[in-house]
């Protein structure tokens, strides 16, 4: 292990290198190294033609980043992606953290592939063993499938895939029709020769700890993958200590995998999550006293969104493990707390955080008073193996079959994140969101919904831009798939989506069927009314409902 400066680390990056970066939002990323690489590129035009890969999303969301004296930190790949010619190949699961990257991909200036978060982590594990990639069921029948788009997000990526197939070479996603009686996808990744990551402390032998990080990320797996490919591993830390000062149980990356350590010049600018600076209540270093009235003081405001959140909360049952995804599902936890049933289940985030209170928005993936942090790569074994009792996802677009597009919405590239992996093993799936999008004016009064103006975009469409969810595959496995909006509830069936409930005050033809691009199946006898009591400001009936339903 050698101690070098961020400038020296940047000077070691060569044209054409494939860089693997550890990140979740802003955590795990060596910001000061990226700043120096950007500076070098702007001054010399090098390094260029870089491959860049990460599992979870990373970037400058919020767009202006954080920093002092006009110097912005928390920009992650934005330091490089916004400069044409610097990054030319991008493989990751999520772009929504980085408006800069999404814009470059959308403009066809960076060849981009969007692979599932958990699968990228599995690729790293395979590469660490000296293998090319991994077999998986995740993504069959979606745009990840090699028979469809092979995860390609733009024409540059599709052209590269087409050329590889002509030459008989492996793409990032390859279809295997018969693997001992099963169809599979074979995923590969970039051949990594540089690994970038951030820790907290390094000792003089290069052993790395991560006590100030709010997640337990894939540092070790990334380091092993890079070293197995003959590459170099760079770790940015706050400080160097003597050997023995780090408890061996706290070593995240042994020094045998670390080539270079960069000591941060501005540790005070450490971003804990994408949403803010270092927070000891999310790292496990301190515990926050949460008063009984906190949930009521921070209650979700009463409106049509709260109605659908309440209806979604009615799908939980006691003693389960549940995951609430990005978007609308993040607020379900607030309903559970407000209704006094948060302790009925254990909330699990895709970041590897388990227990405590999950945070939402730009703090997504962190937990206040987190109980445990599983290595993110190992964590995804649970999702696809044992599986969640309940997974809730946000509603992007859905077609008549219940297939969904969560990736490219209204021309904006979002990325699938961990959605495909999390859904793969789930025992029950609830999809929630508003019925239409952008510009809705809806009142809730006297136990009824009053739709004054509908949104600009329909969400139930004839044709998806890209499908990231193959609904029939779940129906065949007898996994319940339910779609919940403020005005209607649908159940996935082998023949397509079936309308089962509508909100009080809603006109079936005008407000529901008239705002869909296809006609759904309708439950025998017509849809029943959604529970009228959830359309009143003061409810407080969730605990009683669950206790009665499950005979508690």
N, C-alpha and C positions, 0 to 999 in steps of 0.2 A: 504494500500500500504506500502510495506517495501522496503527500499533501501539496496541492497546487492551487492556483487562483482560478477564478471563473474564466478569466481571459485566456489562461493557458489551456483550460478544458475546451474552450471554443476553438482554439487554434488546432486542436487535434482532430476536428471533424473534417472529413474529406468529401469532395464531390462524389455523389452517388451512394453515400453511406445510407444504411437502413437503421433508423433510430427507434428504439423501443422506450416508451416513457410510462412511468407509473403515475397514475392520476385518478382522482375522483373529484371533479369540480376543480378545486385549486390545491387540494391536499396531495402530497406525494410528489409534486413537481418541483424540480430544482430551478426556480424562477431566475436566479441570478446567472446561471449558465446560459439559459435561453436568451436573456438580455444581451449577453456578450456575443452570442452567435449572430443575433440580429444586427448588432453594431458592426461586426466583421463583414456580414453580407452587404450591408449598405455602403460600406467603405470600399470593398474589393470585388463584390459580386460572387464571393465564395464564402461558405460551401454552397453548392447548388445541386439540383437534381436529387434531392434527398427523399428517401422513403421515411414515413413517419407513422407510427402505430401506437395505439393505447387502447385499453379495454373500456373503461368508463369514460364519460365525457370530460373534457377539459377546455378551459378558455376564459374569456374575459366577461362572463356573465356575472353581474351586471356589466354592461358594455364598457363603462369608463374605468373599470378596474379599481384598485386601491393603491395608495402610495403617498409619498410626501414630496414637497418641493417640485411638483410637476412631473416626478418620475413615477410611472405607473407599474405596479406589481400586479400579480394575479391575472396576467394575460396569457400565460401558458403558451399554447401553440400559436396564438395570435401574433407573437413576436416574429414568427417565421411564415405562417400561412398567407399573410396578406401581401407578401412580396413575390410577384410572379417569378417563377424559375427556382425559387428556394426549395419549397416542397413540391414535388411532382407526383408522388404516390402516397396515398393516405388510406389507412385501414383502421377502422375503429367502429364503435357501436353507436356513438351519439355525437351529433353536431350542435344541438340546441344550446350548449354552453358557449359556443363560439360563432357569433354572427359573421365574423371575418371568414372563417373556414367555410361555413355554409354558403356564403356568397361566392367564394372562389370555386367551390364544387358546382354550384348552380350555373356559374358562367362557363363551365367546362374548361377551367384553367388548371385544375388538379384532378388527376385520375383518382376516383374514390370508390371504395368498397365499404359497405356498411354490414358488418357481421355481428351476430349476437354477442353481448358482453361476456356471458359465461363461456361461450364457445371460444372466444379469443383467449380467455384464461386457460382453457383446456389445450389450445394450440401451444401456448407458452410451456405448459407442463410437458407436452409431447416433445417440443424442441429441446427442453432441458434434458430429455433422455436420448437426444440425438436422432429423433424421428422427424419426419416432415410435418406431420399434422395429426388430426384425430378424426375418428368416426363419430357420428352423432345422428340422432333422430330430429334434433332441433332444426326447424326451418323447412322440413319437408312440406311441399305444397304451397310454400310462400315464395316471395321474390328472392329469398336466399337460395332456393332450389336451382341447381345447374340447368334444369330443363326450362327455367324461366329467365332470371336475370343474374344468377350467381352472385347476388349481393351487390351488383354494380349500381352506382347511383347516377352515372352520367355516360355520355357517349364515348369519352376518352377511355373509361374503364371497360366499356363493352367492346370497343375496338381492340384493346389489348387482349381481352379474353378470347376474342375471335381469332386473333393471330396465334395465340398460344395453342388453341385447339387445332388449328391447321398444322402446327408443328408437332402435335401429339404431346404437348407439355401440360403439366398440371396447372389449373387455375386456382384461385383461392377457395372456390367451392366446386366440388366434383360429385356427380351422381353415380351411385353404385346400385344397380337395379336388383341384384341378388347377392346379398352377403349372408350365406347360409340360411336362405329362406326369408330374409328381411331386406327391404330397401333402406339404404343409408345415404347420408351425405358425408363426403370426406373433405374436411376443411384443412387448408394450409395457411401459412402466413408469410410475412416478409422474412428474409434471411437476415436476422439481426446481427449487427456487428458493433453497435453502441447501445448501452443501457444507461438511461438517466433516471435518477430517483432522489427523493429527499428523505433524510432521517432527522433525528434530533441530536444525538450524540454519537461520536466515533471514539474508540480508544486508539492507542498508538499501534495496535495490530490490525486496525481497520474494521473491528467488530462494530456493528451499527445497531442502535436502539431507536425507537420511534415513540417515546413516551408523550410527546406533545402533538401527535397526530390523532385526529378524531376517528380514523378508520384503521383497520388492520389490512393493508393492501398487499399486492402481489410482489413485494420487493424481492424476496428470496427467489421466487419462480422466475421473475424477469432476469435476475442476475445469473441464475443457472442456465437459462435459455441463451443468453448472450455469450456466456463463457463456453457453452457447448459448441457454439458456432465460431469459436476462436476470436470473439470480440472483447471489448473493454467495458468495464462497469465504472460509472462515475456517480458518486453520492455527495450531495450537498447537505451539510449539517450545521448546527449552531456552534458546537464546541468540540474540542479534543480533550480526552481525559487519559489518565494512566490505565494500563491494562489491569483489570481486576476491579475497577471502579464501576463497571457496568455489571449488574447481576447477570450471570450466564443465561438465566431464564428469560431475561429481557432482551437478549440479542436477537434481532430480527434477521439480519444478514451477517453470517460469519465472515471474518476478514479474508478467508481464503477465496472468496468470490469478488472481493473489492479491489480494483486497480488504482483508483484515484479518489481522494476526498477533497472537496472544496469547502472551506469554512466560510459561511455566509458573512458578508460585510454589514448586512442590515437585518439581523435576526428579529428586530422589532417590527419588521414588516411582514412577518410570517402570517399567512392567511390560513385559518383553521379549516373553514369550509368556503365554498364559493361566496357565501353571504357575509363573512366577517373575519376579523382577526382571531388569533388564538383564544380559545375558550376552555378553561380547565374543567368545566362542567360537562363537556362533550368528550374529553379525552380519558375520563375515569380518574383524574388526579384530584377531583373535588366533587362533592355531592351537594346538590341544591335542595333546600327545603321547599317542598311544594305544598302550599296551604290548600285546605279543602275548598276554599272559595275561589281559588285561582281559575278553575275551569269555568265557573259562572262569570267571573270578571272578564274572561277572554272568550266568551261564548261566540259562536258563529252568528253573524247578524241574521235576523229573520228576513228571508226573501225566498224566491223560487228555488234558488240553489240549495238553501238549507232544507227545503222540502225533499229534494232528491237525495241529499246526503242522509236524511233521516230514513228514507225508504231503503237506501242501501244498507244502513246500519241494522235494519231489521233482518238482514240475511246472515248475521253472525250467530254463532251458538257458543255455549260455554266450553272452556278448556281446549281451545284451538290455537294453532299457529297461523298468523295471517300477515299478508304483505299488502300495503297500500301504495300503489305506484304514483308516478308523477302526475301532476294536474289535479283534477277534482278529487281523486281518492285520498290525497294527502290530508284533506279536511275531515275525513270520516272519524279519525281519532279524536278530534275536537268534540264531535257529537257524542261519542262513547264516553268521554270524560264528563261532559255536561250532563249526561243521563245517568252517570254513576255506575257504568258497567265496563270501564276501561280494564279492570282487573279480571274480566271474564276471559280474556285472551292474551296471548303473548304476541307483541308486534315485532316483526322481523323485517329489516331493510335489506335491500340487495347489496349494500355496502359491506355487509358482514356484521352489522350492529344488531344485537338482540336484547330485548327488554328495555325498561326505562320508557321515556316519552320521545317518540320520533318527532323531529322538527320538519317543517315544511318549507316550500318556496326555495330560496337560494341556499337554505341550510339543509336541504333534502339529504337524507342518508345519515345525518348525525342524530344522536339520541342524548337527551339530557338524562343523567344518571344511568347511563348504559350499563347493562349487567355483564355482557361479554362481547368481545370482538373476534369473530372468526376470520381467519385469512380469507379474503374475498374469493380466491380460487377454490378453496375447500368448501366455502359456503355454497357455491353453486352446485356442488355435488348433491346437497340436500334438496335443492329445487327440482333437479331432474331425476333424482333417485327416490328418496322418501316422499318428497313433495309436500307442498303447503296444503293445509286444510281449506284455506280460502285465499284467493288472489283477486285483488280489485285493480282494475285498469281504467285509464281514461278513455273516453269515446272520441276517436278521431273521425273516421268514416266507416260505415258498414254497408254491405250489400244484402241482397235478399237471402243469401245463404248464411249470413252471419259472419262471413269473412271480413276482416278489418284492415284498414290502412292506418298505421300509426306513424308512418315514416315521412311521407311527403304530403303536406297539407296546405292547400291553397297556394301552391308553388314554393312553399318554404320547407327546406329539408330539416327534419328533426332527428331522425335516427331511431333504431329500435331499442337501444339500450339493452336492459336485461329482460325485456318483455317476453321474447320468444322462449328463453330458457325457463323463466319463472312459470309461464303458462304450461310448459311441457308436462310437468309432473303434478300440477295442481289438481286437487280433488273437487274443487268448485271454483268457478270463474264468474265474477260479477263485473260488468262493464258499465261505467256510469259517466254521464255528462249531459250537457244541455241538448235539447232536441235539434236546434239549429245553432248557428254561430255568427257572432258579430252583429251588434245593433239591436238586440232583443229588448223589448219593453214589456215586462210581465209583472203584474201585481198579484199578491196573495191576500185575500180578504174574505172574512166570514166563512172560512173553510173551503174556499174555492179559488181556482186559478183563473186569472183574467189576462188573456194574451192580447195586448194592444198592438204590438208590432213584432213580427218574426225576424229572425236573423237573416243576414245577407246570404249565408251559405247553408245548404242542406247537408246533413250528415248521413242520412240514409239514401244511398245513391245507387244508380244502375251499374256503374262501372268504377272500380277502384283504380287509382293511379298505380299503386303497387300493393299487393296483399302481404301483410306480415302476420296473418292469423288465418289458419285453415280450419274453419269451424267444424266441418263435417268430421274431421279426424277426432275431435273431442266428443262429438255426439256419439260416434261409433264406440268410444271407450266409456260411454255412459257418464261422462263428466257434465254436470249441469252448467249451462252457460246462459246467463241472464243479463239483459240490457235494461238499465234503469235510467230514465230521464225525468224531468220535472212534470211531464204530462202523460207519459206512457211507459209501460213495462213490456218487454218482449222476452220470450223463451225460445232458445234455439232448439229446433227439431230436425229430424232427418230430412224433412221436406222444406226446410227454410225457417225464417223467423216467424214466430206466432205472436200476435198482439194479445196479451192476457189482461192488462189493466190500463185504465185511463184515469186521469185526474178529474175530480169534481169540478164542474164549470167548463170543461173542455168540450168542444164540438168535434165529434169523431171525424167527420168528413173534412171540415175546414182546417182544423188545428193539428190533426194527426195525419190522416191519409193524404190531405192536400199539401203537406210539407214533406212528402216522401217521393222519391223518384220511382218507386215500385210499390206494388200492393202486397202487403204481408198476408200471411195466413191469419185468420181470426179465430180465437178460441170458441168452441161450441157454446152457443147461447149468447155470444158477444162478450166483449171484455168486461170484467167487473171493475168497480171503482177502487182506486188506490185508497188506502186507509184515510178517512176524512180527518181524523184527529191530528195527523202530522201537518195539516194545512193551517193550524192555529199557532199563534206565536208561542203560547205556553203549552208545552206537551208533557214532558216528564213521564211518558208511558213506556219507554223502551225496556226498562228493567222488568216491569210487570209482564210485558208481552213475551220476553224471552223466558222468564221464569215459568210462565204458564205453558208456553209451547213445549218446553223441555222438562216440564214437571219437576221444577226445582223447589 
